[in-house]
Amino acid sequence: MGRIVSALLAVLAVSFATALVLSVPPAVPSATAKSAPRSSQTGGSPEAKLSAVFEEIGRQRFDTALDEVDKLLAEHPNFRLAHLIRGDLLLARTRPLSTMGNAPNAPVERMSDLRAEAIARLRGYREKPGTEKLPRYLLQMRPDQEYAVVVDTGRSRLYLYRNDRGRPRLVSDYYVSSGKRGSQKTREGDQKTPVGVYHVTSSLPRAKLTDFYGSGAFPINYPNEWDRRQGRNGHGIWLHGTPSDTYSRPPRASDGCVVLTNGDLDLVAKTIQVGVTPVVISDEIQWVSTDEWTSERQQFANQIDQWRRDWESRDTGKYLSHYSKDFRSGNDTLASWRDQKERVNAGKTWIKVKLGELSFFRSPGKEDLMVVTFEQEYRSNNLNNVMKKRQYWMREGNAWRIVSEGAA
């Protein structure tokens, strides 16, 4: 496993070290990981510094490790995990250590939380996606969507991507906390983080918040249209910071929000466009190769264009072949949608449909779902209009079909 695991074995409990061995693979070199800014401090991320501390412990250089921890605490005095490691290093001068948090009568739950944070941070440091891997979800960003946020609740990690002419490019990644009871939120008060495709709806500055939310907050639009259709409820899911006396929280600590350190939130805040920035929340990111991403993106783009052309054809059967039997649009079912389109098409001699500002994101939820948003310019012999529209497409067998459609 390399020197970092050997170091952990020297200082942490057997059970903790075993978990780390099973969950943290050897580091994989990545040009992206080396070049991207990854934290709110100039001297490197907390994960990189913790890794260096454990390297020194593995070499039995406890004084050097203590010096490195002290430097980390000088930057972040409220970093509880670093304080715990410092305490263990001081105790190591007088007796062998049998566990992380070796002080007598240490609170069991608090120690468990800090061990979980250590694992999450070190996994984040060692499992960096390379330039050859992309999250499956960011298939098509609109030109005005400068950045996208992708959260992996299972890894306690937030990835920030820049829109490079439609292709997502990794900028940085950050440790985060999420729901106490995990992900897949379905109801008010379940203390879970939602999974799906969302966007930031507003920006709440520190002055309008209590200290609990730290340097700011960014609410997202949970529950979205699809959540409501599935009967999911709740509210108040935000990206936000930590109280002034807290550097970071354990991996599972919120009532459903995604929580960053205040310094990291301030960095992410510079990239967020209210009403524009997509926030994709997953419980386990699916990484795909650039070729896979390109292929899936093109195939779905072709599917949308075929829907558009079949609409223009005024052939109601072809047009409706893109719609699921479970389709809903407000109060409309597939049957009432068909009746409406047949009546409308009977009065048309020609139809032209142009789609602009197109984005489509694959949802990481249990459903095989695609979220599509665009500006629709509709022209015909007797009607012209422009509207923003959102569709939800679901895979049914080998075909994608529209299950929901309406104004965005």
Secondary structure, DSSP 8 states (H G I E B T S, - for coil): --HHHHHHHHHS-HHHHHHHHHH-------HHHHHS--SSSTT--HHHHHHHHHHHHHTT-HHHHHHHHHHHHHH-TT-HHHHHHHHHHHHTTTS---SSS-STT--HHHHHHHHHHHHHHHHHHH----TTEEETTEEE--TT--EEEEEETTTTEEEEEEEETTEEEEEEEEE-BEETT-B---STTS--B--EEEEB---EEGGGS-GGGTTEEEEB--S-HHHHHTT------EEE---TT-S---SEEESS-EE--HHHHHHHHTT--TTT-EEEEESS--EEEHHHHHHHHHHHHHHHHHHHHHHHTT-HHHHHTTEEEEEEETTEEHHHHHHHHHHHHHT-S-EEEEEEEEEEEE--SSS-EEEEEEEEEEEESS-EEEEEEEEEEEEETTEEEEEEEEE-
